[in-house]
């Protein structure tokens, strides 16, 4: 018979939220009054009633000058031009692919918005349209950039840069888009031996760091060689660390993931998912991030 691990219930420490600077309220629930000052402008996630600015969603209050909005803690992805996303092909249509990107509507990747294998830029012909399924088919994962956002909220993607394209071997982790920190770059080669793509849409791709990057592949040559056990262990540990950070509601970016990875090294990979281990390594990660800021 297989061994079953059982744990007795333990008393959890009550987390007392620290007061934000200036005594401002940062986390709000629907119906909470954000401010009674009439000088503020109403942003997303808020409405005005009896000269009070009230939250319509649960989330964190963000202020940009006089504009006040509430960023929901759990939400679908709302695309913005320039975002890096990881998506899955769901349908091949005429001159376009439909892509699942964790948003309310499927995103669109036009045949004219991508580099063909070889990376050359040329006019798309009828032969290219007939061979669309040879490039990308249902179930394939891709990395792309948001080119434009339609009036209904749907997103148009492009993969014209050689760093975008079809994804090969790796692990996909789905998290809330609100936990992915916006940075200048979302492609990171971590010193632990693996790389991550932190999609703004909450899809995170973890894969072995390539020994040499093929600049002429145009993002379509996928390496299907067997992945060594050591690389698979690193990827599995990174995946469990990301799950731990998400469970403890800590923002995901290259530094937080690397600190969490280093804090998890004394533990076995499978033990990282135990609640008490999660709490321990994320607490250490949070402390190191505070020390870095300080």
N, C-alpha and C positions, 0 to 999 in steps of 0.2 A: 504493500500500500504506500502511496505517496505521502510524505510528511506534510502536515498542515501547520502553518505558523499561526499562533493565536496570541493576542495581546490583551491584557487587562485594561479596562478604561482608566485613564489618568486625568487628573484635574488640569484643565487648560488655563493658562494665565490669561486674564482679561487684558486686552490690548487697549490702552488709553490713548486715544489720538492726541498727538501734540498740537498745541494751539498754533495756527499759522501766524506768520508775522503780521503785526498790526491788528491782531484779533479778528481777522476776516474769516468768514466761514467758507471753506473750500469744497466740502462734500455736502451735497444737498439731495433731498428726496422730492418727488413730485408734490407740488403744493407748498413747498418751503418758500418763504420770502427771502429773496437775495438781497435786495436793497429797497429803501423807500426814497432814495434820492432820485428826483425826476430828471437829473442831468445826464443820466446814463442812456445809451442806445440799446435797444432790444436786439439780441442775437439769437442764434439757433438754440433750441431747448428752453426758451423762456417765453413768457407772455405777460402782458400788463393788465392789472385789475385793481381798481380803486387807487390809482397812482402808486401801485407797488409792482416791482419787478419780481415775478414768481417763476420758479422752475417747473417745467413741464415733464422733465425726465430726471432719473436718478443719475448723478454724475458729479464731476468736478467743475467748479466755477472757474472760468478763464476770463481775464480782463485784458483787453488791448486798448489802451487809452480810455475812451468813453464807451467802447463796445463791450457788452457783457454777454457771454454765451455759456451754456452748460454742455460739457463734453460727456456723453453717456459712457458709463463704464462697460456695458455690454451692448454692442450695436453691430449692425451690418456695416460693411465697408462703403464709405462715400468717397468716390474717386476724386482726385485732384490732379491737374496736369503736372507731369514730371514725377509722379509716384512710381516707385519700383514695385511690381507685383509678381507673384507666382500664381499661375493658374493652370487649370486642367481643360483640355479640349473636350467639348461635349458634343459638337456637331460640325460636320463639314458641309458648307453651303456653297452657293455659287459665288466665287471670287472672295469668300470670307470664311473664317472659322468662328464658331461660337465658343466662348471660354468662360468657365466657372471661376469667378474671382471673389467669392464670399460677399458679393453685393446683392442688392435686391433684384437686379436684372442681369442677365448674361452679358458679358462684355464681348466686343467684336474685334477680331484681328483680320484686317483686310489683306488680300494677297499683295496689293500694291504697297503695303506698309511693312514689308519684311525684306530682308536680304535672302536671296536664293542661295543654295549650297555653292560655295566658292566665293561668296561675298560680293559678287559683281552687281553693279547697279545697271539695270537695263529695263526696257519696256516689257511688261508681262504679256505673253502671247497666249493663244488658245491652248497650246501644248502645256504651258505652265498650269493653266486652269484645270486641264484634264489630269495632271499629275499631282494635284494638291494633296491627295491622300498619301502620296509617297513622301511628302515633306512632313506633314503632321496629320495624325489620325486620332480618332476618339480614344480618350484615355491618356494621351501623351501629356506630360507636364512641361510647361514653358516658363521662362522668365521674360518679362517684357516691361515696357515703360508706358505710362498713360499719355496718349497723344492729345486727346480731347475728351470732353464730357458733354453728352447730349442733353437736351432740355429736360428729358424724362429721368435723368440720372444715370443712364447707361453709359458705359465707358468704351472708348475706342483706343486700342493698343497699337504699339509698333515695336518691331524687333530689328530696327535698321542698324543698330550698333552691334559689333561682333561679340560683345560681352553678353548679349541676350540670345535667346533661342531655346532649343529643345534641351531638356534636362535628362541626364543619364541615370546613373546609379546613386541612390541616396535614400534619405528618410524625410517624409513630409510631416510636419507638426502644425496643427491648426490651433490658433489662439485668437483671443479677441483683438481686433485691430487697434483698440485704444491702448493696448499694452506695448505696442511696437513704437519705439522712440524714433522720431524723424531725424535723420542725419544727412550729411552731405553724400555719403556712400552707404549702400546697404549690402554690398558684397564684401565679405570679410574672410581673409585667410588667417585662421587662428593659429597661434604657435603650438597648440596641442596636436596638430597634424590633420585637422579637418577644416572645412570651409563652410560658411553659412550664407544664405541669402535671406535677409530679413524683409519679407514682403510687407509693404504698408497695408496690405489687405488682410494681414493676420496669418498668411500661409508662409511657413518658414521651411526652407530646404537645407538639409545638412548632408554634405557629401564629402568624399575623400578629396583632399587638395591635389589637383593634377600636378604631375611632375613637370610637364611642360605644356604651356598653353598654345594650342594650334590657332594661330591668327588667321589662317586661310579657310578654316572650316565653316565660317559663317554661322556658327551656332547649331549645326545639324549633325556633326559627327559625335556620336555617343560612344563612350568607352564601355564595352561590355565584358572587359577582362574580370576574372574573379578578384574580389576585394579581400586583401589579407585580413586575418583574424584581428590583428592589432588595430587596424583602421576601423573594423566593425565595432570593436569594443569602445574606441574613442567616440564614434558616432552615437552608439547606444548611450554612453554616459552623458554626452551633450544633450541628447534628446530628453533623458530623465531630468537633467538639470533645468532645461527650459520648462518642463512640466512643473517642477518644484517652484520656479520663479513665478509662473503663472498662478499656481495655487495660492501663493503668498502675495499676489497682486503687486509684484515688483516689475518695473519697466524693463523691457528687453532691448539691449543694445550690446555691442561687442564686448565692452568692458564688464558689464554685469554678468554676461554669460561666461566669460573667461574666469572671473573671480569665483563664480558658483562652481565651475568645473574644478578649480584648484581646491576649493573647500570640500568637494565631494571625494577627493582622492583617497582619504583614509577609509572610505566605505566601499562595499561592493556595489556593483552597478544596480542590482535588483533592490538593494536596501535603500537606495536614494528615494524611492517612492513611498517609504514608510513615513507616516505623518511626523513622528518625532525627529527623524533624520532630515526631512524637508525643512522643518522649522529651524533646526540647528544650522544647516549649511546656508540657508537664506538669511538668517540673522547675522552670520559671519560676513556674508556678501554685502548686506546692507551696511554693516559697520565699516567695511573697507571702502565702500563708495562714499560714505560720510567723511572718512579720513582723507580720501582723495580730494573731495570738494573743499575740506577745511584747510 
